[in-house]
Amino acid sequence: MSTDTSKKYGLETQSIHTGCGPCPATGARTIPIHQTTAYVFDNAEHGADLFALREAGFVYSRLNNPTVSALEEKLSTLDGGCGATCTASGHGAQLLALSALMSPGDHIVTSCKLYGGSVNQFSTVFPDVFGWQNTSFHPTKPDEAKGAITPKTKAIFAESLSNPEGVVTDIEGLAAVAREAGIPLIIDNTMATPYLCKPLEFGANIVTYSTTKFLSGHGNAMGGTVIDGGNFDWLKHKEKFPRLGLPSKNYNGIVFAEQFGEMALAVHNHAIGLRDLGMNQQPMNAYLTFVGLETLALRMQRHCENALAVAQFLESHDKVAHVNYAGLESSGHHANAQKYMKGHGGAVFTFALKGGYNACVKTVNDLELFSHLANIGDTRSLIIHPASTTHSQLNEEARAKAGAGNDVLRVSIGIETIEDLLSDLDRVLNTI
Ligand SMILES: *Cc1c(COP(=O)(O)O)cnc(C)c1O
């Protein structure tokens, strides 16, 4: 079913039907895995047209692939975008999104509540490798973002629901700041998924995902995507965004924003981004994510129900010092969760144990149903002690500031039987 046909349907229907009709050649009902590197041209003229972007089609799987394209169509539709570009990982998606906008010496304003891997990317590797500088702001304070913007700033970047603290970002407030500054707002919607939040509806321009997490949903396929909202006027700001608004150094000097209109960024991300940076997604991963997405709504509903029940249980447990979960009424983010997350808090949150470091280590060692590993968004419940793993290279003060003090555990609550999760936690906490 095509994007145009899909628009009238709800998210559950789209997640099953978009991008997936029966195969015209064989009648196969699910999508084939097109495990091919290249595609035969009809004739010399066809080949030339494809290479010059005069005609859309498949050339070489670093740029596009039918299985990956089907996933892109589904992902773009779920978010209400005009095109998606899938990548090998979420980090690949962040690099791809910025590579169309930034040049050496440029600047980006980033939320101070980001996934640890993104902090590394933005604050160490991007400045060192590409000369992209950044300044951070608190995601509930759009004025801080506004104050950090310079003439070199090319985007604002934030997570809708932050990993791991569950801070709910003021997307509308940030969108207003970005609009006034003539720069796009990029939202990483990995933790929320379009089931809880569609950032484009709140004025964001670009949405990025690690599809590795809840979108694929089963802990078996790395991937990422950049959704083009089609709602930023690159031509109006062409001096600021020359690769989209001025003649390209490739493809005979075409202007992407003139040639491809609202899909300029999505086309650029394939024709230049994937072509030259090479972080394309593999067809097998696209297939697994495509199938995983069919149950997105069911899974997210159960993830959120289970997470709320676990958070409430922990909040009333005498071994627990505090719980950080936007779905709880006690959370400072509860009001923003009502506005942006349909009142839910997602499935990932942190909590602190009164017994500190030793109690945390004992908990991760003794739990039976929770896998002790570095991931989120699996059907299985997951746990990690950030201070001894993901955040072990920070000093104690920096850890506490990042919400990863010695007494803190992060969980990603799965979709198991809730009584089993609660009794596993209760058993272990009572031995502390
Ligand atoms: C995991 C994650 C990423 C990075 O995604 P990978 O697929 O691991 O590269 C980015 N943002 C958030 C919020 C994440 O949780």
The ligand as a MOL file (V3000), in Angstrom:
LIG
                    3D

  0  0  0     0  0            999 V3000
M  V30 BEGIN CTAB
M  V30 COUNTS 15 15 0 0 0
M  V30 BEGIN ATOM
M  V30 1 C 20.5460 3.8960 21.1190 0
M  V30 2 C 20.2300 5.3100 20.8860 0
M  V30 3 C 20.8610 6.0300 19.8500 0
M  V30 4 C 21.9370 5.4240 18.9680 0
M  V30 5 O 21.4020 4.3890 18.2020 0
M  V30 6 P 22.2790 3.1240 17.6770 0
M  V30 7 O 21.2780 2.3800 16.8600 0
M  V30 8 O 22.7300 2.3880 18.9020 0
M  V30 9 O 23.3980 3.6880 16.9040 0
M  V30 10 C 20.4840 7.3340 19.6480 0
M  V30 11 N 19.5490 7.9270 20.4270 0
M  V30 12 C 18.9400 7.2730 21.4310 0
M  V30 13 C 17.9230 7.9720 22.2550 0
M  V30 14 C 19.2510 5.9490 21.7010 0
M  V30 15 O 18.6380 5.3050 22.7070 0
M  V30 END ATOM
M  V30 BEGIN BOND
M  V30 1 1 1 2
M  V30 2 1 2 3
M  V30 3 2 2 14
M  V30 4 1 3 4
M  V30 5 2 3 10
M  V30 6 1 4 5
M  V30 7 1 5 6
M  V30 8 2 6 7
M  V30 9 1 6 8
M  V30 10 1 6 9
M  V30 11 1 10 11
M  V30 12 2 11 12
M  V30 13 1 12 13
M  V30 14 1 12 14
M  V30 15 1 14 15
M  V30 END BOND
M  V30 END CTAB
M  END
